[in-house]
Amino acid sequence: MEDRKTYISKMAAKLQEWDANIKNLEAKAAAANAGVKAQVRQQLEELHKRKNEARQKLEKIQGAGEGAWQDLKGGIEQSWKTLGDSIRTATDKLNLSEGKGPGITEKSKKSTKVLHD
């Protein structure tokens, strides 16, 4: 079983990684055609919302006592999974609009995997 401090560190690092992924998506969307921009804009808004929800859950874990953080862990892991799936979907949509195919690589799968280990 993972200790709280290690778990928080992993989640904070993952959140920073997703911040970078979202910024990359925003840059790609800015360079896309108008139709794609409109489709992706809504997804980006949803990504920001989900990222903020995940950040709030992480903050709750940071402030929780030793016993309570385990109870909160399930909720944050679900948020992480949803956020990771949403980032992959937006990335795929942008890659398809650029004619690159779905773009799900082993690296992108790993970068959005929920950290259970």
Buried (B, 14 or more C-beta within 10 A) or exposed (E): EEEBEEBBEBBEEBBEBBEEBBEEBBEBBEEBEEEBBEBBEEBBEBBEEBBEBBBEBBEBBBEBEEEEBBEBBEBBBEBBBBBBEBBBBBBBBBBEBBEEEEBBEEEBEEBBEBBEE
